[in-house]
Amino acid sequence: FCNYVPLLVLMQGSVPKRRRALLVAGNLTPNFNTTSEHVTVTEGSRAILPCSVEFLGDQSVIWVNPRKILISHGDRRAIDDHRISVERPYIKEWNLLIREVRHNDSGTYECRINTTPKQTKKVTLSVQVPPMIISEMSSDRVSLEEGETATLICNVTGIPQPNVTWYKRNSRKIDGKKERIGTEGEVLVIHNVSRMCDDIYECYVDNKVPPAVSKAIRVTVDYAPEVTLPNKRIGQILGKETILDCIISGNPQAVTEWRRNGQLLHKGQKYDIDVFRDELQNSVTLSLRIKDLEKSDYGVYLCVGSNYLGEDEETMTLYGNDNTWSVAGPNERPINRSSDVMAQSLLLYVTVTSALAVLLRNFV
């Protein structure tokens, strides 16, 4: 008996000699590369798992998923997942295409030919997931008092496991350059916080699968007020206008006021009181403007700042300048500097005149 083969017209050189020999001999066994492969894609993209078979003949190609469930037979899908299909750009290819890949698609797939013995090609699919911050499990705003411990949490997911790097934005500085904090991980602990720790912190999350993500966390540090005076003594002549400035820092921003002789000063015909806030430095400048200065305005003024953590105060002295009345103590009489100068000038005149008279008398 003769083993007949369908007649094929072959151009010499178009088929390798070994395969030409197989064709001539009628031995059409499938030529199947069973070398394992690894495919890595990003979640949401397309994955193509390669499988190439030559001289398949009447054999069938099937794909099974990592759970050993049949997903295709020939070029037909065997499961109800419209993301999956068999793609055949060339007659010898039986590639498995997965659209909109999910992380749970990961695993080892098998391309099989039902020969005896069975032939299998394994293709492992790895699905990478970009980093993501789980907001509901992460810090958003942390408020505490000086001396306490701050715990900042940046809960992240991603495949491979993301790295978390922490930065301090230094938003209170003029240049505003971010400062990397020498720690990594999802939790940042700041012990014994001070007002210098009051800032915006940022967790930067990256696993080399774009895009990287970040989250800002506001840390607010509360502390008692501190009152400072640019000048503790200031002089001004009568009839002029003068301004007393007082700077109060604190968080939350303090309740501020000027007092004199135990009485709270209010804005009115005699005084103007202005508040200039500096949110960047958590401070206010309390400016007291005294109009048409009188002798009774000279004396000691008290600047007070208070919040729920405490109170602070400083005193400023307003005194008379040259040719004005000076400040008198509680048991002292106000001194008129103009009268002093006139008296001293008269005494000098009398002294010089008397000396000249004596000199002339002796000369004569």
MIKE-726984 format. One record per residue (C-alpha): residue in three letters; chain; x, y, z. Coordinates in nm, 3 decimals, decimal comma, always signed. Layout:
residues N
["Ala" "A" [X Y Z]]
...
//
This chain:
residues 364
["Phe" "A" [+0,000 +0,000 +0,000]]
["Cys" "A" [+0,110 +0,351 -0,067]]
["Asn" "A" [+0,078 +0,642 +0,177]]
["Tyr" "A" [-0,054 +0,914 -0,044]]
["Val" "A" [-0,008 +1,279 +0,042]]
["Pro" "A" [-0,207 +1,568 -0,107]]
["Leu" "A" [-0,007 +1,708 -0,392]]
["Leu" "A" [+0,170 +2,032 -0,302]]
["Val" "A" [+0,364 +2,239 -0,549]]
["Leu" "A" [+0,677 +2,349 -0,364]]
["Met" "A" [+0,929 +2,599 -0,487]]
["Gln" "A" [+1,277 +2,481 -0,407]]
["Gly" "A" [+1,413 +2,676 -0,112]]
["Ser" "A" [+1,067 +2,785 +0,012]]
["Val" "A" [+1,058 +2,511 +0,280]]
["Pro" "A" [+1,353 +2,391 +0,488]]
["Lys" "A" [+1,494 +2,056 +0,380]]
["Arg" "A" [+1,385 +1,876 +0,699]]
["Arg" "A" [+1,025 +1,997 +0,671]]
["Arg" "A" [+1,025 +1,919 +0,298]]
["Ala" "A" [+1,131 +1,568 +0,385]]
["Leu" "A" [+0,846 +1,538 +0,635]]
["Leu" "A" [+0,598 +1,657 +0,375]]
["Val" "A" [+0,729 +1,416 +0,115]]
["Ala" "A" [+0,723 +1,130 +0,361]]
["Gly" "A" [+0,369 +1,221 +0,466]]
["Asn" "A" [+0,465 +1,264 +0,835]]
["Leu" "A" [+0,259 +1,574 +0,928]]
["Thr" "A" [+0,303 +1,564 +1,308]]
["Pro" "A" [+0,240 +1,906 +1,472]]
["Asn" "A" [+0,549 +2,116 +1,526]]
["Phe" "A" [+0,485 +2,278 +1,865]]
["Asn" "A" [+0,726 +2,496 +2,062]]
["Thr" "A" [+0,661 +2,400 +2,424]]
["Thr" "A" [+0,910 +2,646 +2,575]]
["Ser" "A" [+0,747 +2,826 +2,869]]
["Glu" "A" [+0,700 +3,201 +2,839]]
["His" "A" [+0,627 +3,490 +3,074]]
["Val" "A" [+0,408 +3,787 +2,981]]
["Thr" "A" [+0,388 +4,100 +3,198]]
["Val" "A" [+0,123 +4,369 +3,143]]
["Thr" "A" [-0,037 +4,654 +3,334]]
["Glu" "A" [-0,388 +4,623 +3,469]]
["Gly" "A" [-0,643 +4,759 +3,224]]
["Ser" "A" [-0,432 +4,691 +2,915]]
["Arg" "A" [-0,433 +4,398 +2,667]]
["Ala" "A" [-0,245 +4,073 +2,716]]
["Ile" "A" [-0,149 +3,842 +2,429]]
["Leu" "A" [-0,042 +3,492 +2,532]]
["Pro" "A" [+0,148 +3,335 +2,240]]
["Cys" "A" [+0,096 +2,984 +2,106]]
["Ser" "A" [+0,224 +2,878 +1,763]]
["Val" "A" [+0,164 +2,539 +1,600]]
["Glu" "A" [+0,275 +2,421 +1,256]]
["Phe" "A" [+0,128 +2,125 +1,070]]
["Leu" "A" [-0,165 +2,095 +1,311]]
["Gly" "A" [-0,354 +1,868 +1,077]]
["Asp" "A" [-0,675 +1,739 +1,230]]
["Gln" "A" [-0,558 +1,803 +1,586]]
["Ser" "A" [-0,717 +2,069 +1,810]]
["Val" "A" [-0,569 +2,355 +2,012]]
["Ile" "A" [-0,722 +2,433 +2,348]]
["Trp" "A" [-0,647 +2,691 +2,620]]
["Val" "A" [-0,704 +2,636 +2,992]]
["Asn" "A" [-0,679 +2,904 +3,259]]
["Pro" "A" [-0,480 +2,890 +3,587]]
["Arg" "A" [-0,778 +2,715 +3,754]]
["Lys" "A" [-0,762 +2,443 +3,486]]
["Ile" "A" [-1,091 +2,554 +3,334]]
["Leu" "A" [-1,129 +2,520 +2,957]]
["Ile" "A" [-1,153 +2,869 +2,807]]
["Ser" "A" [-1,123 +2,796 +2,432]]
["His" "A" [-1,144 +2,508 +2,187]]
["Gly" "A" [-0,996 +2,583 +1,849]]
["Asp" "A" [-1,081 +2,944 +1,780]]
["Arg" "A" [-1,404 +2,939 +1,982]]
["Arg" "A" [-1,442 +3,075 +2,335]]
["Ala" "A" [-1,568 +2,819 +2,586]]
["Ile" "A" [-1,648 +3,057 +2,875]]
["Asp" "A" [-1,878 +3,357 +2,914]]
["Asp" "A" [-1,609 +3,624 +2,929]]
["His" "A" [-1,623 +3,862 +2,634]]
["Arg" "A" [-1,279 +3,997 +2,718]]
["Ile" "A" [-1,121 +3,672 +2,599]]
["Ser" "A" [-1,076 +3,552 +2,241]]
["Val" "A" [-0,836 +3,349 +2,027]]
["Glu" "A" [-0,644 +3,567 +1,784]]
["Arg" "A" [-0,494 +3,418 +1,465]]
["Pro" "A" [-0,296 +3,685 +1,277]]
["Tyr" "A" [-0,122 +3,399 +1,095]]
["Ile" "A" [-0,249 +3,049 +1,019]]
["Lys" "A" [-0,003 +2,885 +1,260]]
["Glu" "A" [-0,083 +3,113 +1,555]]
["Trp" "A" [-0,340 +3,043 +1,826]]
["Asn" "A" [-0,277 +3,335 +2,058]]
["Leu" "A" [-0,500 +3,398 +2,357]]
["Leu" "A" [-0,606 +3,764 +2,383]]
["Ile" "A" [-0,732 +3,908 +2,713]]
["Arg" "A" [-0,869 +4,262 +2,699]]
["Glu" "A" [-0,894 +4,499 +2,996]]
["Val" "A" [-0,674 +4,273 +3,204]]
["Arg" "A" [-0,753 +4,242 +3,574]]
["His" "A" [-0,522 +4,147 +3,854]]
["Asn" "A" [-0,712 +3,822 +3,911]]
["Asp" "A" [-0,628 +3,719 +3,554]]
["Ser" "A" [-0,273 +3,650 +3,674]]
["Gly" "A" [-0,141 +3,296 +3,668]]
["Thr" "A" [-0,016 +3,022 +3,437]]
["Tyr" "A" [-0,222 +2,945 +3,126]]
["Glu" "A" [-0,174 +2,631 +2,913]]
["Cys" "A" [-0,196 +2,596 +2,538]]
["Arg" "A" [-0,252 +2,224 +2,463]]
["Ile" "A" [-0,265 +1,995 +2,161]]
["Asn" "A" [-0,462 +1,672 +2,201]]
["Thr" "A" [-0,189 +1,452 +2,061]]
["Thr" "A" [-0,060 +1,132 +2,216]]
["Pro" "A" [+0,119 +1,209 +2,435]]
["Lys" "A" [-0,047 +1,544 +2,506]]
["Gln" "A" [+0,169 +1,848 +2,429]]
["Thr" "A" [+0,150 +2,160 +2,646]]
["Lys" "A" [+0,296 +2,509 +2,633]]
["Lys" "A" [+0,278 +2,713 +2,955]]
["Val" "A" [+0,246 +3,092 +2,950]]
["Thr" "A" [+0,256 +3,277 +3,282]]
["Leu" "A" [+0,071 +3,607 +3,296]]
["Ser" "A" [+0,181 +3,869 +3,551]]
["Val" "A" [-0,047 +4,170 +3,593]]
["Gln" "A" [+0,110 +4,480 +3,743]]
["Val" "A" [-0,111 +4,730 +3,921]]
["Pro" "A" [-0,021 +5,102 +3,947]]
["Pro" "A" [+0,006 +5,238 +4,300]]
["Met" "A" [-0,307 +5,365 +4,468]]
["Ile" "A" [-0,366 +5,542 +4,800]]
["Ile" "A" [-0,668 +5,424 +4,997]]
["Ser" "A" [-0,797 +5,760 +5,118]]
["Glu" "A" [-1,048 +5,627 +5,370]]
["Met" "A" [-0,768 +5,440 +5,548]]
["Ser" "A" [-0,514 +5,724 +5,529]]
["Ser" "A" [-0,460 +6,041 +5,730]]
["Asp" "A" [-0,606 +6,362 +5,597]]
["Arg" "A" [-0,553 +6,615 +5,877]]
["Val" "A" [-0,377 +6,567 +6,210]]
["Ser" "A" [-0,420 +6,820 +6,495]]
["Leu" "A" [-0,230 +6,800 +6,822]]
["Glu" "A" [-0,052 +7,006 +7,087]]
["Glu" "A" [+0,318 +7,068 +7,132]]
["Gly" "A" [+0,495 +6,776 +7,295]]
["Glu" "A" [+0,255 +6,512 +7,165]]
["Thr" "A" [+0,327 +6,238 +6,906]]
["Ala" "A" [+0,192 +6,263 +6,551]]
["Thr" "A" [+0,116 +5,948 +6,350]]
["Leu" "A" [+0,065 +5,994 +5,976]]
["Ile" "A" [-0,074 +5,703 +5,772]]
["Cys" "A" [-0,058 +5,657 +5,395]]
["Asn" "A" [-0,231 +5,325 +5,318]]
["Val" "A" [-0,132 +5,205 +4,971]]
["Thr" "A" [-0,185 +4,916 +4,732]]
["Gly" "A" [-0,016 +4,814 +4,407]]
["Ile" "A" [+0,174 +4,531 +4,240]]
["Pro" "A" [+0,461 +4,512 +4,290]]
["Gln" "A" [+0,440 +4,649 +4,644]]
["Pro" "A" [+0,491 +5,028 +4,623]]
["Asn" "A" [+0,758 +5,227 +4,805]]
["Val" "A" [+0,632 +5,517 +5,019]]
["Thr" "A" [+0,860 +5,820 +5,059]]
["Trp" "A" [+0,777 +6,111 +5,291]]
["Tyr" "A" [+0,837 +6,482 +5,232]]
["Lys" "A" [+0,780 +6,801 +5,429]]
["Arg" "A" [+0,672 +7,088 +5,206]]
["Asn" "A" [+0,819 +7,369 +5,421]]
["Ser" "A" [+0,525 +7,585 +5,321]]
["Arg" "A" [+0,619 +7,844 +5,584]]
["Lys" "A" [+0,954 +7,914 +5,420]]
["Ile" "A" [+0,997 +8,167 +5,142]]
["Asp" "A" [+1,157 +7,923 +4,896]]
["Gly" "A" [+0,900 +7,654 +4,982]]
["Lys" "A" [+1,127 +7,367 +4,876]]
["Lys" "A" [+1,020 +7,018 +4,975]]
["Glu" "A" [+1,241 +6,840 +5,225]]
["Arg" "A" [+1,273 +6,464 +5,213]]
["Ile" "A" [+1,229 +6,299 +5,550]]
["Gly" "A" [+1,470 +6,016 +5,612]]
["Thr" "A" [+1,214 +5,742 +5,651]]
["Glu" "A" [+1,012 +5,514 +5,423]]
["Gly" "A" [+0,696 +5,315 +5,478]]
["Glu" "A" [+0,323 +5,366 +5,510]]
["Val" "A" [+0,345 +5,517 +5,861]]
["Leu" "A" [+0,537 +5,831 +5,964]]
["Val" "A" [+0,573 +5,894 +6,339]]
["Ile" "A" [+0,685 +6,236 +6,468]]
["His" "A" [+0,773 +6,235 +6,837]]
["Asn" "A" [+0,755 +6,538 +7,067]]
["Val" "A" [+0,617 +6,772 +6,801]]
["Ser" "A" [+0,689 +7,143 +6,816]]
["Arg" "A" [+0,539 +7,439 +6,634]]
["Met" "A" [+0,814 +7,393 +6,374]]
["Cys" "A" [+0,644 +7,065 +6,277]]
["Asp" "A" [+0,327 +7,252 +6,178]]
["Asp" "A" [+0,324 +7,203 +5,800]]
["Ile" "A" [+0,197 +7,002 +5,506]]
["Tyr" "A" [+0,347 +6,655 +5,468]]
["Glu" "A" [+0,337 +6,449 +5,152]]
["Cys" "A" [+0,357 +6,075 +5,096]]
["Tyr" "A" [+0,488 +5,987 +4,750]]
["Val" "A" [+0,399 +5,637 +4,628]]
["Asp" "A" [+0,575 +5,460 +4,340]]
["Asn" "A" [+0,627 +5,100 +4,225]]
["Lys" "A" [+0,772 +5,174 +3,878]]
["Val" "A" [+0,429 +5,116 +3,724]]
["Pro" "A" [+0,306 +5,459 +3,611]]
["Pro" "A" [+0,156 +5,676 +3,727]]
["Ala" "A" [+0,305 +5,743 +4,070]]
["Val" "A" [+0,064 +5,905 +4,318]]
["Ser" "A" [+0,093 +6,129 +4,622]]
["Lys" "A" [-0,120 +6,262 +4,906]]
["Ala" "A" [-0,093 +6,577 +5,119]]
["Ile" "A" [-0,152 +6,550 +5,494]]
["Arg" "A" [-0,196 +6,867 +5,701]]
["Val" "A" [-0,036 +6,865 +6,046]]
["Thr" "A" [-0,156 +7,141 +6,279]]
["Val" "A" [+0,030 +7,201 +6,605]]
["Asp" "A" [-0,145 +7,406 +6,874]]
["Tyr" "A" [+0,058 +7,610 +7,122]]
["Ala" "A" [+0,008 +7,889 +7,375]]
["Pro" "A" [+0,046 +8,253 +7,265]]
["Glu" "A" [+0,374 +8,440 +7,276]]
["Val" "A" [+0,375 +8,821 +7,277]]
["Thr" "A" [+0,670 +9,017 +7,139]]
["Leu" "A" [+0,717 +9,393 +7,104]]
["Pro" "A" [+0,926 +9,552 +6,829]]
["Asn" "A" [+0,991 +9,837 +7,077]]
["Lys" "A" [+0,933 +9,832 +7,451]]
["Arg" "A" [+0,967 +10,211 +7,477]]
["Ile" "A" [+0,855 +10,471 +7,229]]
["Gly" "A" [+0,867 +10,852 +7,248]]
["Gln" "A" [+0,642 +11,109 +7,085]]
["Ile" "A" [+0,571 +11,480 +7,123]]
["Leu" "A" [+0,237 +11,623 +7,226]]
["Gly" "A" [-0,031 +11,674 +6,965]]
["Lys" "A" [+0,107 +11,409 +6,733]]
["Glu" "A" [-0,026 +11,067 +6,642]]
["Thr" "A" [+0,162 +10,758 +6,758]]
["Ile" "A" [+0,134 +10,386 +6,685]]
["Leu" "A" [+0,209 +10,102 +6,926]]
["Asp" "A" [+0,265 +9,762 +6,759]]
["Cys" "A" [+0,244 +9,424 +6,928]]
["Ile" "A" [+0,306 +9,083 +6,762]]
["Ile" "A" [+0,126 +8,777 +6,900]]
["Ser" "A" [+0,203 +8,427 +6,773]]
["Gly" "A" [+0,001 +8,121 +6,869]]
["Asn" "A" [-0,219 +7,846 +6,736]]
["Pro" "A" [-0,508 +7,871 +6,727]]
["Gln" "A" [-0,460 +8,241 +6,670]]
["Ala" "A" [-0,494 +8,427 +6,994]]
["Val" "A" [-0,757 +8,668 +7,116]]
["Thr" "A" [-0,564 +8,996 +7,131]]
["Glu" "A" [-0,619 +9,324 +7,313]]
["Trp" "A" [-0,457 +9,642 +7,438]]
["Arg" "A" [-0,513 +9,752 +7,799]]
["Arg" "A" [-0,419 +10,055 +8,005]]
["Asn" "A" [-0,459 +10,097 +8,378]]
["Gly" "A" [-0,655 +9,771 +8,383]]
["Gln" "A" [-0,904 +9,896 +8,125]]
["Leu" "A" [-0,961 +9,741 +7,784]]
["Leu" "A" [-0,900 +9,989 +7,502]]
["His" "A" [-1,162 +10,009 +7,227]]
["Lys" "A" [-1,167 +10,160 +6,883]]
["Gly" "A" [-1,322 +10,505 +6,895]]
["Gln" "A" [-1,256 +10,877 +6,885]]
["Lys" "A" [-0,928 +10,844 +7,075]]
["Tyr" "A" [-0,798 +10,510 +6,949]]
["Asp" "A" [-0,784 +10,308 +6,629]]
["Ile" "A" [-0,708 +9,938 +6,667]]
["Asp" "A" [-0,609 +9,734 +6,360]]
["Val" "A" [-0,529 +9,364 +6,333]]
["Phe" "A" [-0,294 +9,237 +6,060]]
["Arg" "A" [-0,293 +8,859 +6,028]]
["Asp" "A" [-0,003 +8,650 +5,900]]
["Glu" "A" [-0,150 +8,306 +5,832]]
["Leu" "A" [+0,187 +8,179 +5,716]]
["Gln" "A" [+0,348 +8,243 +6,054]]
["Asn" "A" [+0,038 +8,188 +6,271]]
["Ser" "A" [+0,073 +8,541 +6,407]]
["Val" "A" [-0,112 +8,871 +6,426]]
["Thr" "A" [+0,013 +9,227 +6,463]]
["Leu" "A" [-0,211 +9,430 +6,692]]
["Ser" "A" [-0,166 +9,797 +6,610]]
["Leu" "A" [-0,287 +10,068 +6,852]]
["Arg" "A" [-0,310 +10,416 +6,698]]
["Ile" "A" [-0,334 +10,700 +6,952]]
["Lys" "A" [-0,466 +11,024 +6,803]]
["Asp" "A" [-0,374 +11,380 +6,909]]
["Leu" "A" [-0,134 +11,282 +7,186]]
["Glu" "A" [-0,201 +11,442 +7,526]]
["Lys" "A" [-0,004 +11,440 +7,851]]
["Ser" "A" [-0,250 +11,192 +7,996]]
["Asp" "A" [-0,166 +10,945 +7,717]]
["Tyr" "A" [+0,189 +10,899 +7,841]]
["Gly" "A" [+0,241 +10,586 +8,047]]
["Val" "A" [+0,240 +10,207 +8,031]]
["Tyr" "A" [+0,030 +10,004 +7,785]]
["Leu" "A" [-0,031 +9,629 +7,811]]
["Cys" "A" [-0,060 +9,394 +7,508]]
["Val" "A" [-0,234 +9,062 +7,582]]
["Gly" "A" [-0,280 +8,745 +7,376]]
["Ser" "A" [-0,475 +8,436 +7,487]]
["Asn" "A" [-0,610 +8,107 +7,353]]
["Tyr" "A" [-0,730 +7,782 +7,511]]
["Leu" "A" [-0,370 +7,685 +7,598]]
["Gly" "A" [-0,278 +7,996 +7,793]]
["Glu" "A" [-0,207 +8,369 +7,798]]
["Asp" "A" [+0,093 +8,597 +7,751]]
["Glu" "A" [+0,147 +8,972 +7,786]]
["Glu" "A" [+0,409 +9,243 +7,743]]
["Thr" "A" [+0,420 +9,610 +7,848]]
["Met" "A" [+0,516 +9,909 +7,635]]
["Thr" "A" [+0,600 +10,255 +7,769]]
["Leu" "A" [+0,497 +10,567 +7,583]]
["Tyr" "A" [+0,701 +10,866 +7,697]]
["Gly" "A" [+0,737 +11,231 +7,602]]
["Asn" "A" [+1,007 +11,326 +7,358]]
["Asp" "A" [+1,230 +11,641 +7,390]]
["Asn" "A" [+1,047 +11,962 +7,488]]
["Thr" "A" [+0,752 +11,759 +7,619]]
["Trp" "A" [+0,626 +11,635 +7,947]]
["Ser" "A" [+0,804 +11,322 +8,067]]
["Val" "A" [+0,637 +11,018 +8,221]]
["Ala" "A" [+0,573 +11,045 +8,592]]
["Gly" "A" [+0,575 +10,752 +8,827]]
["Pro" "A" [+0,275 +10,675 +9,050]]
["Asn" "A" [+0,406 +10,905 +9,330]]
["Glu" "A" [+0,591 +11,156 +9,116]]
["Arg" "A" [+0,502 +11,495 +8,976]]
["Pro" "A" [+0,520 +11,525 +8,596]]
["Ile" "A" [+0,829 +11,718 +8,494]]
["Asn" "A" [+0,815 +11,984 +8,225]]
["Arg" "A" [+1,138 +11,938 +8,032]]
["Ser" "A" [+1,097 +12,279 +7,866]]
["Ser" "A" [+1,096 +12,450 +8,211]]
["Asp" "A" [+1,411 +12,258 +8,311]]
["Val" "A" [+1,595 +12,377 +8,004]]
["Met" "A" [+1,491 +12,740 +8,056]]
["Ala" "A" [+1,593 +12,731 +8,424]]
["Gln" "A" [+1,933 +12,587 +8,341]]
["Ser" "A" [+1,990 +12,853 +8,072]]
["Leu" "A" [+1,897 +13,135 +8,316]]
["Leu" "A" [+2,132 +12,996 +8,583]]
["Leu" "A" [+2,418 +12,985 +8,333]]
["Tyr" "A" [+2,347 +13,344 +8,223]]
["Val" "A" [+2,349 +13,472 +8,581]]
["Thr" "A" [+2,669 +13,283 +8,662]]
["Val" "A" [+2,858 +13,419 +8,359]]
["Thr" "A" [+2,734 +13,776 +8,416]]
["Ser" "A" [+2,845 +13,772 +8,782]]
["Ala" "A" [+3,190 +13,643 +8,691]]
["Leu" "A" [+3,242 +13,919 +8,435]]
["Ala" "A" [+3,140 +14,188 +8,686]]
["Val" "A" [+3,393 +14,064 +8,940]]
["Leu" "A" [+3,667 +14,053 +8,677]]
["Leu" "A" [+3,603 +14,410 +8,562]]
["Arg" "A" [+3,596 +14,545 +8,916]]
["Asn" "A" [+3,934 +14,390 +8,998]]
["Phe" "A" [+4,080 +14,523 +8,675]]
["Val" "A" [+3,976 +14,879 +8,754]]
//
